[in-house]
Amino acid sequence: MRSRLLVVLALLPLAAGAPGSPPEAAAAWAVPGTGPATGAATVMPAGSPVAPTVSAEGVYPAARTFTVTWSTARPFGGRPATGYVLTRTATLSSAAMDTGTCRGAVTDGVPGVYVPAAPGAATQTCTDSTTLNLGAVRYTVTPVHGRWVGAASAASAAVF
């Protein structure tokens, strides 16, 4: 009996799984109704249906800096998004963003997040600089709140 107990105690840590910190999770609840059991999970709202505006400076077809401006997303009770993922589509190249602030970085496990200096400002702006001939360029903006990623905005007008 004692040997069985020792075996169980020895195998218990193996059954618990590999050591280390457990994965993180993010969630929120909204309780719009009445009563003790009312509630529903909150989802990340879509981004702005309004497309961002884009301007370009530099020598066409290469050495261009695109400035992208959009309205601040406020997904939860007026609180601003914590960041944005900008996506560039171009007619002549599918190259990733080279330099500039629009490229972003990995934030809370979400790749390519641009984190604004003033998240509560009415509008946000970032730049995308390139030496590639991209042709016509369009941008979309996707709001991020922590690890939650919303839906992309409408595409901007094409800029050369």
PyMOL commands that set and color helices and strands:
alter all, ss='L'
color gray80, all
select helices_A, chain A and resi 2-15
alter helices_A, ss='H'
color red, helices_A
select strands_A, chain A and resi 29-30+40-41+53-58+64-71+83-90+105-107+110-113+123-130+137-145+148-149
alter strands_A, ss='S'
color yellow, strands_A
deselect
rebuild
show_as cartoon
